Each structure stands twice: as structure tokens, then as C-alpha cells.
Amino acid sequence: MTISLSATKRDVNEKSAKALLKEGTIPAVVYGPKQEPVAISFVAREFEKALKGAGESTVVQLTGLGEMMQVLIHEVDRDPITNVARHADLYAIEKGAKVEVAVQLSYIGESLAVKEGANLVKVMHEIEIEAAPADLPHEIEVDISALAAVGDQIHVSDLKIPKGVTVKNEADEVVALIQAVEIEEETVTAAPDMSAIEVEKKGKTEEEGEVAAA
């Protein structure tokens, strides 16, 4: 899958990030081991489309800056309220070099234990890998059909890793597991003993009656 994104060089002193965002443009920076940091910008809708298709583990062909550049969308800053992207960092890949990225885990299949009422605990949602840009997977699948009973686990070593990809996590790290459903016992509060109150009232009434008769 090839994803392209057109960028434009920007003058950081010309317009503020706030002004660019109002115009539907997202400010960004591209940098790398052999690439000096360059301030750039994208059309917001084009950037969101590329981000949706690439995530942070698919190589993006960056154009518009002269020579075409291979980059990874390294980090995206979003507005905490609207979730709209407001800045991005792009990592320029060195030609011939491998890169380390975090790849999303995609859970597939059905677990017999879950169908019978147990809980699936997803311990990991991504793993760290190293690969040449051309070998980077968009995601790695986790087949939970292997989880048949409470206590069953899937480890990093159980994952099917594409050719050319090296996993940086430890092989014995737990990716997912099956856990029994805990049933909380209801606490029953005993009703207060009203007999003592009634006796006290009765005794008081009798005492008051004796005083009145006297």
C-alpha cells in the first residue's frame, strides 16, 4: 500500500499555528538522521486521510519539497476537546536503514472461553518492531481462538510475525489472557431490633402514668 502526502514549506515567522489551523492547514515538522528539521504544512483533510490509511507504522511518500521523501507519521498533537489534529512530527527515513516503530495489534477470531462467559484481557495494544521500510506491516493480528479456558494466555512468541520483521519486545511478554468473571456477593444488612425501642417506650409510658396517678 502506497500513501502519498503533499507538503508545503512554511515560514514559522509568517503565520502562527493558530492562523494556519483556521485556514484548514496543519503545521508540521519533518526531520531525521540525515534530514535537518524543516517546517512544513499540509491541507488538513489530506493529512487526516493519509493518517487514517497509514497510522504510525506505514511509510508515506512525502512530495512537494523537491526530492520525494519517505517518512513515518511519528507523532500527532490533537486538541483535547475537539480531537482535531493541530501539529504533526514526521520522521524522514534514511535510505537503506531499518526503522523501529510501534505497530498496532488487531484482535481477530472468537474465544470459546469468552463465549462461555469469561473475560478477555487485552494486555497489549501494540508491539515494538524493527524492519526495513518496505517490510513494515500496518498491523499484526492476534488470533484469540487459541484461548479456550480461564488462565489461557497468548505471548509475544505466539504471534505470526511477517518476514523481515524483528520484534523488540520480550518473547514471554503476555499479549492477552482469559480471566474468570468475579461475582461480587451482596452484603445483606440486618434490620434493626425494634423490640428494645418498643420496650423503652412502653416503660416510659408506664412510668409517666404512675407519676400522673400519684
C-alpha positions as CSV (number, residue, x, y, z in Angstrom):
1,M,0.0,0.0,0.0
2,T,1.5,3.3,-1.1
3,I,0.3,6.5,0.6
4,S,1.3,9.9,-0.7
5,L,1.1,13.3,1.0
6,S,1.9,16.7,-0.5
7,A,3.6,19.2,1.8
8,T,4.5,22.9,1.6
9,K,7.4,24.6,3.2
10,R,6.3,27.2,5.6
11,D,7.9,30.3,7.3
12,V,7.4,29.9,11.0
13,N,7.6,33.7,11.3
14,E,5.0,34.4,8.6
15,K,1.8,32.8,10.2
16,S,1.1,31.4,13.6
17,A,-0.1,27.8,14.0
18,K,-3.5,29.1,15.1
19,A,-3.9,31.1,11.9
20,L,-2.9,28.0,9.8
21,L,-5.4,25.9,11.5
22,K,-8.2,28.4,10.8
23,E,-7.3,28.2,7.1
24,G,-7.7,24.4,7.2
25,T,-3.9,23.8,7.2
26,I,-1.9,21.7,9.7
27,P,1.6,22.8,10.7
28,A,4.2,20.1,10.9
29,V,8.0,19.4,11.1
30,V,9.9,16.7,9.2
31,Y,13.3,15.5,10.5
32,G,15.5,12.5,10.6
33,P,19.1,11.2,11.0
34,K,20.1,12.6,7.6
35,Q,17.4,15.3,7.4
36,E,17.6,18.7,9.0
37,P,14.3,19.8,10.6
38,V,12.1,21.5,8.1
39,A,8.9,23.4,8.9
40,I,6.1,22.3,6.6
41,S,2.3,22.2,6.4
42,F,-0.5,20.1,4.9
43,V,-4.1,20.6,3.8
44,A,-5.9,19.3,6.9
45,R,-8.3,16.9,5.1
46,E,-5.4,15.4,3.0
47,F,-3.4,14.8,6.2
48,E,-6.3,13.2,8.0
49,K,-6.9,10.9,5.1
50,A,-3.2,9.8,5.0
51,L,-3.1,9.4,8.7
52,K,-6.2,7.1,8.6
53,G,-4.6,4.9,6.0
54,A,-1.0,4.9,7.3
55,G,-1.2,5.3,11.1
56,E,2.2,5.5,12.6
57,S,3.7,2.4,11.0
58,T,3.2,2.7,7.3
59,V,5.6,4.6,5.0
60,V,4.3,7.8,3.5
61,Q,5.7,9.2,0.3
62,L,6.2,12.9,1.0
63,T,6.1,15.2,-2.0
64,G,6.2,18.9,-2.6
65,L,9.6,19.6,-1.1
66,G,11.7,18.9,-4.1
67,E,13.0,15.3,-3.9
68,M,10.4,12.8,-2.8
69,M,11.0,11.7,0.8
70,Q,9.9,8.5,2.7
71,V,8.6,9.4,6.1
72,L,6.7,8.0,9.0
73,I,4.0,10.0,10.8
74,H,5.8,9.9,14.1
75,E,3.6,11.9,16.4
76,V,0.3,13.9,16.1
77,D,-0.8,16.5,18.6
78,R,-4.6,16.8,18.9
79,D,-6.9,19.2,20.5
80,P,-8.0,17.6,23.8
81,I,-11.6,18.8,23.3
82,T,-12.3,18.5,19.5
83,N,-9.7,15.8,18.8
84,V,-8.7,17.7,15.7
85,A,-5.0,17.4,14.7
86,R,-3.2,20.6,15.3
87,H,0.5,19.6,14.7
88,A,2.5,16.7,13.4
89,D,6.0,15.4,13.6
90,L,7.3,13.3,10.6
91,Y,10.3,11.1,10.7
92,A,12.4,11.0,7.4
93,I,13.7,7.5,6.8
94,E,17.3,7.1,6.0
95,K,17.7,5.2,2.7
96,G,18.8,1.6,3.3
97,A,18.3,1.8,7.1
98,K,15.8,-0.1,9.2
99,V,13.4,1.7,11.5
100,E,11.8,0.9,14.8
101,V,8.1,1.6,15.2
102,A,5.2,0.7,17.4
103,V,2.7,-1.4,15.4
104,Q,-1.0,-1.8,16.3
105,L,-2.3,-5.2,17.3
106,S,-5.5,-6.3,15.7
107,Y,-7.5,-8.9,17.7
108,I,-9.4,-11.4,15.5
109,G,-11.2,-14.7,15.9
110,E,-13.5,-16.0,18.6
111,S,-12.6,-17.4,22.0
112,L,-14.5,-20.3,23.4
113,A,-13.8,-19.1,26.9
114,V,-15.3,-15.7,26.2
115,K,-18.4,-17.3,24.6
116,E,-18.8,-19.2,27.8
117,G,-18.7,-16.0,29.9
118,A,-15.1,-15.4,30.8
119,N,-13.3,-12.1,30.3
120,L,-10.7,-11.4,27.6
121,V,-8.0,-9.1,28.9
122,K,-6.0,-7.3,26.2
123,V,-2.7,-6.7,27.9
124,M,-1.0,-5.2,24.9
125,H,-2.4,-3.0,22.1
126,E,0.8,-2.5,20.1
127,I,4.3,-4.0,19.9
128,E,7.7,-2.6,19.0
129,I,9.2,-3.9,15.8
130,E,12.2,-3.2,13.6
131,A,12.2,-3.6,9.8
132,A,13.1,-2.1,6.5
133,P,10.5,0.5,5.4
134,A,9.2,-1.8,2.7
135,D,8.6,-4.6,5.2
136,L,6.7,-2.6,7.8
137,P,3.3,-4.1,8.4
138,H,0.3,-1.8,9.0
139,E,-0.8,-4.1,11.9
140,I,-0.2,-7.5,13.4
141,E,-3.1,-9.9,14.1
142,V,-3.7,-11.7,17.4
143,D,-5.9,-14.7,16.9
144,I,-7.8,-15.2,20.2
145,S,-9.4,-18.5,19.1
146,A,-6.5,-20.2,20.9
147,L,-7.9,-19.0,24.2
148,A,-10.2,-21.8,25.2
149,A,-10.2,-21.8,29.1
150,V,-9.7,-19.5,32.0
151,G,-5.9,-18.9,32.5
152,D,-5.0,-19.4,28.9
153,Q,-2.6,-16.8,27.5
154,I,-1.1,-15.5,24.3
155,H,2.5,-14.4,24.4
156,V,4.6,-12.4,22.0
157,S,6.3,-15.6,20.9
158,D,2.8,-16.9,19.7
159,L,2.3,-14.1,17.2
160,K,2.7,-14.6,13.5
161,I,5.3,-12.1,12.5
162,P,5.8,-11.1,8.8
163,K,9.0,-12.0,7.1
164,G,11.7,-9.3,7.5
165,V,10.3,-8.0,10.8
166,T,12.0,-8.3,14.1
167,V,10.0,-7.9,17.3
168,K,11.8,-5.9,20.0
169,N,9.5,-7.0,22.9
170,E,10.5,-10.0,25.1
171,A,9.1,-13.3,23.8
172,D,7.5,-14.2,27.1
173,E,5.5,-11.0,27.4
174,V,1.8,-11.6,27.7
175,V,-0.3,-10.1,24.9
176,A,-3.8,-11.3,26.0
177,L,-5.3,-13.7,28.6
178,I,-8.5,-15.2,29.8
179,Q,-9.8,-14.2,33.3
180,A,-12.7,-15.6,35.3
181,V,-15.6,-13.2,35.9
182,E,-15.6,-12.2,39.6
183,I,-19.1,-12.1,41.1
184,E,-19.5,-9.7,44.0
185,E,-21.5,-11.1,46.9
186,E,-24.3,-8.8,48.0
187,T,-24.0,-7.6,51.6
188,V,-27.3,-8.0,53.5
189,T,-27.7,-5.5,56.3
190,A,-29.8,-6.9,59.2
191,A,-32.9,-4.9,60.2
192,P,-32.5,-3.1,63.5
193,D,-34.1,-4.7,66.5
194,M,-37.2,-2.6,67.2
195,S,-38.3,-4.6,70.3
196,A,-35.9,-2.7,72.6
197,I,-37.3,0.6,71.4
198,E,-40.8,-0.5,72.0
199,V,-40.0,-1.7,75.5
200,E,-38.3,1.6,76.3
201,K,-41.3,3.5,75.1
202,K,-43.7,1.2,77.0
203,G,-41.7,1.5,80.2
204,K,-41.5,5.3,79.8
205,T,-45.3,5.5,79.3
206,E,-46.0,3.3,82.3
207,E,-43.6,5.4,84.4
208,E,-45.3,8.6,83.3
209,G,-48.7,7.1,84.2
210,E,-47.6,6.3,87.7
211,V,-46.3,9.8,88.2
212,A,-49.7,11.2,87.0
213,A,-51.7,8.9,89.3
214,A,-49.6,10.0,92.3
